[in-house]
Amino acid sequence: MQDMPSLWANIVTDLTEDYPPAPLFRLIAERSDPALVDVDLWGAGDLHQSYPCVSPQTNPGISYTTLADSLEALCCHIQRCRRFKVFVTDSISAESFVKIPFSCADRLEEVELATQCGQEIDDEIFHALRGLTALRRLKLLGFGNSTTIQRAMPTLPWLQLLHLDLSYPISTEEVFWLLQSCTFAVTVRIKAKMQVGYNGPAICVPNMRALSLSACGRNVLRSLRRIEAPKLEVFHLETRREASIYETPTEIPADDQFVWPSILNKSLSLRVLLLNDPGSTYRDALHLLADNYVKVIPIVKLGIRGAETFHAKETPHLLLPDDNMLGWVDSSVALGYGRDNKYLLSDIGVQL
């Protein structure tokens, strides 16, 4: 087995009391040479379960240096890395991360990165990624109430991305900047703060086929008309009520009084429209579903308030099996997305 590098090419660490990952990681990395490798150091970074998707660790007493040591071992192997997944939680790990010679990583196509180190250190982390010429898929997660990646934005290779998945408390203006910068992006998923509307010029994302946006409150929804995406066929929109992300309770925006169809850019050639708004009433839903533009979209799902579903008996043909959902599903179109274009849905985290 030592003479079969491909068997060691998928490196996933896990913290256990009897087998610390750093020495094991170093050994596996050496035995995988010269094969291309996929490196997952996510579990090595999350010692206190900050992110719910991370499995609980068996030994919470292990030092942060465990991750730092593994990152240092990666330096001489980064040129063989195709995919890299890591959660950088502290300054010690960040110091090791920025030492990785990413300018040599000409095979690295996919990065999944989470940080909770604060603005100054996060800037250094983002700056380290600027030389990734082969990067095509980027997933970026950040934690904190006031963190912004605005200063780091010019250093990341947005232009070459085919897929972006970003969960960061950034503003509406920054979201529009990102969309406009991802010229070649095909799938985009953004969960952001987006408290206020966007009043700038319309933007064009010419190659985007699937977009998922998650915003706080309805005040930003009219801004969506300023997005021009001629190839967009799957659009998922979620509005959230997360008071915890605001600085003070008074910052929570009041619902904007608007007509649902007015938020849609009528130039979009949508095939799938998925809207999830816990503030929507049954009457809101009917208004949207009766719009002439919406009626020609093959798949439409609109989530409404749970308390409003009893009204659905008035229009049983619009009631979907999904909880609190109204709309319709063209089965032939859904079958196509389940077979030929499945990645469009999985990339933005939705199902039909």
C-alpha positions in Angstrom: 0.0 0.0 0.0 2.9 2.4 0.6 3.8 2.0 -3.1 0.3 3.0 -4.2 0.0 6.8 -3.9 -3.5 7.1 -5.3 -4.8 5.2 -2.2 -3.6 8.0 0.0 -4.9 10.9 -2.2 -8.1 11.8 -0.2 -6.8 13.2 3.1 -9.5 13.8 5.7 -8.4 14.4 9.3 -10.4 13.7 12.4 -9.4 14.5 16.0 -9.2 11.5 18.3 -7.6 11.1 21.6 -5.4 8.2 20.6 -4.4 9.4 17.1 -3.6 13.1 16.7 -4.0 14.1 13.0 -0.9 16.2 12.5 1.6 13.3 12.4 -0.8 11.2 10.5 -1.5 13.9 8.0 2.2 14.4 7.4 2.6 10.6 6.8 -0.3 10.4 4.5 0.8 13.4 2.5 4.2 11.9 2.0 2.8 8.5 0.9 0.4 10.1 -1.5 3.3 11.7 -3.5 3.2 12.1 -6.5 -0.6 11.7 -6.8 -3.0 14.7 -6.8 -4.7 15.0 -3.4 -7.9 16.3 -1.9 -7.2 17.7 1.6 -9.9 18.1 4.2 -8.7 19.8 7.4 -12.1 21.1 8.4 -12.4 18.9 11.5 -9.0 19.8 12.7 -10.0 23.4 13.1 -13.3 23.3 14.8 -12.6 22.4 18.4 -15.7 24.0 19.9 -18.3 23.3 17.3 -18.8 26.8 16.1 -20.4 25.7 12.9 -23.3 23.2 13.1 -22.2 21.3 10.0 -19.0 20.2 11.7 -19.1 16.9 13.5 -18.4 17.0 17.2 -14.8 16.2 18.1 -13.9 13.5 20.6 -11.2 15.4 22.4 -12.0 19.1 22.9 -8.8 19.5 24.9 -6.5 19.1 21.9 -4.5 22.3 21.2 -5.1 24.5 18.2 -1.5 23.7 17.2 -2.8 20.5 15.8 -4.2 22.3 12.8 -1.2 24.6 12.6 1.1 21.6 12.4 -1.0 20.0 9.6 -1.0 23.3 7.7 2.8 23.5 7.9 3.1 20.0 6.6 1.0 20.9 3.6 3.4 23.6 2.4 5.6 21.1 0.5 2.6 19.3 -1.0 0.3 22.2 -2.0 1.4 21.9 -5.7 -0.4 18.5 -5.8 -3.6 19.7 -4.2 -6.9 19.8 -6.2 -9.3 20.5 -3.4 -8.6 22.1 0.0 -11.1 22.4 2.9 -10.1 24.1 6.1 -11.6 26.0 9.1 -9.1 28.6 10.4 -10.1 29.4 13.9 -7.2 31.3 15.6 -4.1 33.3 15.0 -1.7 30.4 15.4 -3.5 28.4 12.6 -3.7 31.6 10.5 0.0 32.1 10.7 0.6 28.6 9.3 -2.0 29.1 6.6 -0.5 32.3 5.2 2.9 30.5 4.9 1.5 28.0 2.4 2.9 28.9 -1.1 -0.4 29.1 -2.9 1.4 30.6 -5.9 2.7 27.1 -6.5 -0.8 25.5 -6.3 -1.4 25.4 -10.0 -3.7 22.4 -9.7 -5.9 23.7 -6.9 -9.4 24.1 -8.4 -11.6 24.1 -5.3 -11.3 25.8 -1.9 -13.7 25.7 1.1 -12.5 28.1 3.8 -14.1 29.3 7.1 -12.6 31.9 9.3 -13.4 33.5 12.7 -10.1 35.3 13.4 -11.2 38.9 13.0 -10.8 41.4 10.3 -7.1 42.0 10.4 -6.2 38.3 10.4 -8.9 37.4 7.8 -7.4 40.0 5.5 -4.1 38.2 5.6 -5.8 34.9 4.9 -7.6 36.2 1.9 -4.5 37.9 0.6 -2.7 34.5 0.7 -5.2 33.2 -1.9 -4.5 35.8 -4.5 -2.2 33.6 -6.5 -4.6 30.7 -7.1 -4.7 30.8 -10.9 -6.5 27.4 -11.2 -9.2 28.2 -8.7 -12.7 27.6 -10.1 -14.9 26.9 -7.0 -14.8 28.9 -3.8 -16.8 28.4 -0.7 -16.2 31.1 2.0 -17.8 31.2 5.5 -17.2 33.9 8.0 -18.4 34.4 11.6 -19.0 37.6 13.6 -21.4 40.5 13.7 -19.5 43.3 12.1 -17.0 41.5 9.9 -16.7 42.6 6.3 -14.5 41.3 3.5 -14.6 44.6 1.6 -10.9 45.3 2.0 -10.0 41.8 1.0 -12.3 41.8 -2.1 -9.7 43.1 -4.6 -7.3 40.3 -3.7 -9.4 37.3 -4.4 -9.7 35.9 -8.0 -13.5 36.4 -8.4 -13.2 36.8 -12.2 -12.1 33.2 -12.8 -14.7 31.5 -10.6 -17.3 29.2 -12.0 -18.9 28.7 -8.6 -19.2 30.9 -5.5 -20.7 30.0 -2.2 -20.4 32.8 0.3 -21.9 33.1 3.8 -20.7 36.4 5.3 -22.4 39.3 7.0 -21.8 41.7 4.1 -23.9 44.5 2.8 -26.2 44.7 -0.2 -23.7 46.9 -2.1 -21.0 44.4 -1.5 -23.2 41.5 -2.7 -23.8 43.4 -6.0 -20.1 44.1 -6.3 -19.4 40.4 -6.0 -22.0 39.4 -8.5 -20.7 41.9 -11.0 -17.1 40.7 -10.4 -17.9 37.0 -11.0 -18.2 37.4 -14.7 -17.8 33.7 -15.6 -19.7 32.3 -12.6 -22.3 29.7 -13.5 -23.7 29.0 -10.0 -23.7 31.5 -7.1 -25.0 31.1 -3.6 -24.8 34.0 -1.2 -26.1 34.4 2.4 -25.5 37.9 3.5 -26.7 40.7 5.8 -28.2 42.8 3.1 -30.2 45.1 5.4 -30.8 48.0 3.0 -31.6 48.3 -0.7 -29.2 48.9 -3.6 -29.5 52.2 -5.5 -26.6 51.8 -7.9 -26.6 51.0 -11.6 -27.9 47.7 -13.0 -25.3 44.9 -13.1 -24.9 42.1 -15.5 -23.8 38.5 -14.7 -23.7 37.1 -18.2 -22.9 33.4 -17.5 -24.9 32.8 -14.3 -27.4 29.9 -14.6 -28.3 29.4 -10.9 -28.5 31.9 -8.1 -29.5 31.6 -4.5 -29.7 34.7 -2.3 -30.5 34.8 1.4 -31.2 38.3 2.8 -32.4 39.8 6.0 -35.9 41.3 5.7 -37.7 42.5 2.6 -36.2 45.9 2.2 -33.6 44.7 -0.3 -36.0 42.8 -2.6 -36.7 45.7 -5.0 -33.0 45.8 -5.7 -33.2 42.4 -7.4 -34.6 44.2 -10.5 -31.1 45.6 -11.0 -29.6 42.2 -11.7 -29.4 41.3 -15.4 -28.6 37.7 -16.0 -29.6 36.5 -19.5 -28.8 32.9 -18.8 -30.3 32.6 -15.4 -32.7 29.7 -15.2 -32.8 28.7 -11.4 -33.5 31.5 -8.9 -33.8 30.8 -5.1 -34.6 33.7 -2.8 -34.9 33.5 1.0 -35.7 36.3 3.4 -34.7 35.8 7.1 -35.7 37.2 10.4 -32.4 36.9 12.4 -32.4 39.7 15.0 -29.2 38.3 16.5 -27.1 39.6 13.5 -28.1 43.2 14.1 -26.1 45.6 16.3 -29.2 46.7 18.1 -32.9 45.7 18.0 -33.8 49.1 16.4 -31.8 48.1 13.3 -34.3 45.4 12.4 -35.9 46.6 9.2 -39.7 46.9 8.9 -41.3 45.0 6.1 -41.5 46.9 2.9 -44.9 47.2 1.3 -44.4 45.9 -2.2 -46.0 43.9 -4.9 -44.3 40.5 -5.2 -43.9 40.4 -9.0 -42.2 43.8 -9.0 -39.0 42.4 -7.5 -38.4 40.2 -10.6 -36.4 41.3 -13.6 -38.7 40.4 -16.4 -35.8 39.8 -18.8 -34.8 36.7 -16.9 -35.6 33.4 -18.7 -36.4 31.4 -15.5 -37.2 27.7 -15.5 -37.2 27.4 -11.7 -38.4 30.0 -9.2 -38.1 29.2 -5.5 -39.1 31.8 -2.9 -39.1 31.3 0.9 -40.4 34.3 2.9 -41.8 33.6 6.4 -43.5 37.0 6.1 -45.6 36.1 3.1 -49.3 35.8 3.4 -51.6 33.6 1.3 -52.8 36.7 -0.5 -49.1 37.6 -1.3 -48.7 34.2 -2.8 -51.8 34.4 -5.0 -50.7 37.8 -6.3 -47.3 36.4 -7.3 -48.7 33.2 -8.8 -51.3 35.1 -10.9 -48.6 37.2 -12.6 -48.4 36.6 -16.3 -44.6 36.4 -16.2 -44.6 33.9 -13.3 -47.3 31.7 -14.9 -45.0 30.6 -17.7 -42.2 29.5 -15.4 -42.4 25.6 -15.3 -41.4 25.2 -11.6 -42.6 27.7 -9.0 -42.5 27.2 -5.2 -43.5 29.8 -2.8 -43.2 29.3 1.0 -45.6 31.2 3.2 -46.5 31.6 6.8 -47.5 28.3 8.4 -50.6 29.9 9.9 -51.7 30.9 6.4 -51.8 27.4 4.9 -55.4 26.9 6.0 -56.4 29.3 3.3 -55.0 26.9 0.7 -58.3 25.0 0.6 -59.5 27.9 -1.5 -57.0 26.9 -4.2 -56.1 23.2 -3.7 -54.5 22.9 -7.1 -51.7 25.3 -5.9 -51.0 23.4 -2.7 -47.7 21.4 -2.9 -46.7 18.4 -0.8 -43.9 20.4 0.7 -44.7 22.1 4.0 -46.2 25.6 3.6 -45.6 25.7 -0.1 -47.8 26.9 -2.9 -47.1 26.8 -6.7 -46.6 24.1 -9.3 -44.0 21.7 -10.6 -43.7 20.6 -14.3 -42.6 17.0 -13.8 -40.8 16.8 -17.1 -38.7 19.8 -16.3 -38.0 18.6 -12.8 -36.8 15.3 -14.3 -34.3 17.2 -16.5 -32.8 18.9 -13.5 -32.6 15.7 -11.6 -30.7 14.1 -14.5 -28.8 16.5 -16.8 -28.5 19.7 -14.8 -28.4 18.3 -11.2 -25.3 20.4 -10.3 -27.2 23.6 -10.8 -29.4 22.7 -7.9 -26.8 21.0 -5.7 -24.4 23.9 -6.1 -26.9 26.4 -4.6 -28.2 24.0 -2.0 -31.8 23.5 -3.2 -34.0 20.6 -4.1 -37.1 20.3 -6.3 
